[in-house]
Amino acid sequence: MRSSAAALEQTAESAAAKQAREIERAGWSAVEWHLLVVALLANDIMMAGLGFRTAYWLRFETSFAFFRTDALTSERYYQAIAMILVPIWIVAFAMMGLYRREVLLGGTQEYRRVFQATSYGLVAVFFIEFLKPETIVARGWVLLGWPLVFLLTVLGRMALRRFVYAMRRRGHFLSRTVVIGANREAVLLANQLRQWTTSGLAVLGLIGADTESTPELSHGMRILGDLEHLDGIISRYGVTDLVLASSSMSRETMLDLFRRYGTADGIDLRLSSGLYEIITTGLNVREFGFVPLVGVNRVRLTGMDRMAKWALDYSISIPGLIVLSPLLLVLSILVKLDSRGPLIHRRRVMGTNGRKFDAFKFRTMLANADELLAARPELAEEFREYGKIKDDPRVTRVGKFLRRWSLDELPQLFNVLRREMSLVGPRMISPEEMEKYAEWGLNLLTVEPGITGIWQVSGRSEISYEDRVRFDMYYIRNWNIWLDLQLLWQTIPAVLKGRGAF
């Protein structure tokens, strides 16, 4: 038994050592970077051309009744126009930074820039038409080309991003990184960056002199030295990124590091957000008596962002309820026939700014569920620990079917209409669960909880509380409308697979 445990430990250490060697060899090369830029340019040019050609097919080679039939239809003419427009689109992409390393491979943030660039290209076309009225271009062709170029370009860049992520797991397209600090925050930063191999940062180790108070390090992680040896460590390992754990150093030390490396060539200095990691609602700066003071927004989404999210919620939930009404009726009958009890279960959960509300679900448990739980202490403990029970004896026959396909959550569309929930958002939690989220719970109260979210497409009940918190914080910090659309699309296969549903 001991030899088996020792063998497992040795295997883990050897795997960690191998990972450490691979990370030390990692790093962006000039060849890798140039190849990626060339691939992006080729993708954008081809997809823009394909988008305009598809727009021509839809406009002139199909019989949509709402298109005028007296427009110029010469294919060679529109090919010539496309050869002028594609470079305009590429210039717009470059102006939006879509070929800069710090912008690329950012997922929905990159797609947002692509959308803005294609929109600027559309404005440029109309501006040219205004200045030169003799230029005859069918507006339907241009308007169709706009979404098609955007969609095809995003699909191509998505495929390239997946390729780069796969290569990063093999030690390519990575920036050699050290975390400056040796406290709990520094260790958590280093471990999380190492776990997420797609981040692009290959953490070599920590920099810190106070090694005695350093928390236990994971396999393969080590202290490389202290701040006095930082220049030598950067030179020896070819470090290109420094991540400062803000809570591990004094203000004077932080300012000194910014003076030394803030504008240094070949070094990117990054600062952990500290308090701003906890407060993710957004900050605003306003002067009072010539004194700039930082204020915190009460909610994460304001202005047009909030309007866009509302529009997405209502444009899907209202038609969804109309289309799904026959299914809702059938499910209601099945729930009532299967076991006695109310049709709808009301779960008390936390909403924005701490406002509590009842989240609606089809009842999936027996009427005496609380009594059954009280009689089984081991199940009660599992429920307190994870919020769910994997093999729950309280669940009805119909309830198992509803949970398997997430059909029990369909009544929450009414919560969306009441603006208590959103289609996409953090996982809803009960007041009792707030303790598990600790200081991170502040963030959950700044946006509406969602019917689906990152946690839904990442394994649902199979993921740990720590991962749930991490996913929710990522969503809140990085929200944009494209992230919501991406998660809605990913929810479909996640529900069909039924992974983590119980």
C-alpha positions, 0 to 999 in steps of 0.5 A: 500500500505504501509502495503504491502511494509512493509510486503515485507521488513519484509519478505526480512529481515526475509529471510536474517536473516534465511540465516545469521543463516544458514551461521553461522551454516555452515562449513566443518566437518571432516565427510563431508570431509572424505565422499567426499574423499571416494566417489571420490576414489570410483568414480575413481576406478570404472570409471577407471575399467569401462573405461578399460573394455569398451576399451577391448570391443571396442578392442576385441569384435567389428570389427574395421578394423584398429586393428590387429587381432593377439593380445592376447585376454584373458579377464582374462589376461586383467582384471589382467592387469587392476587391476595393472593399476587402482592403478597406475592411482589412485596414479597419481590422488593423485600426481596431488592433486585430493584428496586435498580440495583446488583443488577439486570442481574447475570445469574445473581446476579439469578436467585439472588435471584429464587429466594430471593424466590419461596421466601420467598413460598412460606414465607409462604403456608404460614405464613398457612395455619398461622395461619389453618387455615380458609384452604383452599388446595390444596398442590399448587397452591402447590407448582406455582406456586412453580417456575412463578413463578420460571421465568416471572419469570426468563424475563421478566427475561432478555428485559428484560436482553437489551433493556438490553444492546442499548440499552447498545451504543447509549449508554443505561443506562450509568454514566459512569466514570473509572479512577483510575491510570495504570499497567498495571493501570489500562489493562487495567481500562479496556480490559476495561470498554470491550470489555464494553459490557454491563458498564454502565460507560462508561469516559471515561478515566484519572486519573493524573499519571505519564503518562510511565510509562503503557502505550500506550493504545488508540484513544479512551482518554486521560488526563483529568488528575491527582488534583488536578483530579478534582473538576473532571473529575467535575463536567465529565463528570458522572462517577458511578463511580470505579474505583481501580486499587489497585496504582497508588497508595499506601495514603495516597492510597487512604484520602484518596480513600475519605474524599472520595468513599466516602460522597459522594452520586451517586458510587460508589467501586469498588476493583480487587481487586489480590491478591484478583483473583489469589486468588479462592477466598474469604477468611475473617477470624478473630481471633487474640489480638484481631488480625483476620487474613485467611485464604485458602480452599484450594478455591473451593466449600465447604459447601452450594455444593460439595454442590449442585455434586456433586448436579448432576453426579451427577444428570446424569452417572449417567442420562446414562451409562445413556442414552448407553451404546448410543451409547458402544458404537457410537462405540467400535466405530467408533474401533477400526475406523477406525485402529489404536491404543487406544480411549481417549486419556488426557490428563494434566491439572491438577486441584484443588490441583495434583493431576494426573489422566488425562482420558478421551477417545475417541482421535481421532488416528493412533497415530503422531501424535507422529512426524507432529508432530515432522516438521512444525515449523510445526505443532509451533509452532502447537500450542505457541502455541494448544494445538490445530492447526486443520487437524490432519493427525493426526486420523482420519476418525472423529476429525473427526466426533467432534470436530465434535460434541464426542462424543470428550469423552463418556468424561469423564463417568467423570471426573465420577463419580470427582470429578476433573472437573465437568460445568461448570468452567474449561477443563482444562489440562496441566501445560505450559500452566500457564506461559501462565496465570501467576499466574492458574493459582492459581485454576484449581487451586481447582475441578474442570475442566469438560467444558463452561464459558464457553469452550465456549459462547463459541467453543471453540478460536476464542477466544484464551488471554487470553479463555480466562483471562478467562472462567475467572476470571469463572466462578470468581469468580461461581460459583453453581448457576444459572450452571452450569445456564445454561451447561449449557443454552447448551452444547446450541446451541453443540455443535449449531452446532459453532463453534470445534470442531476 
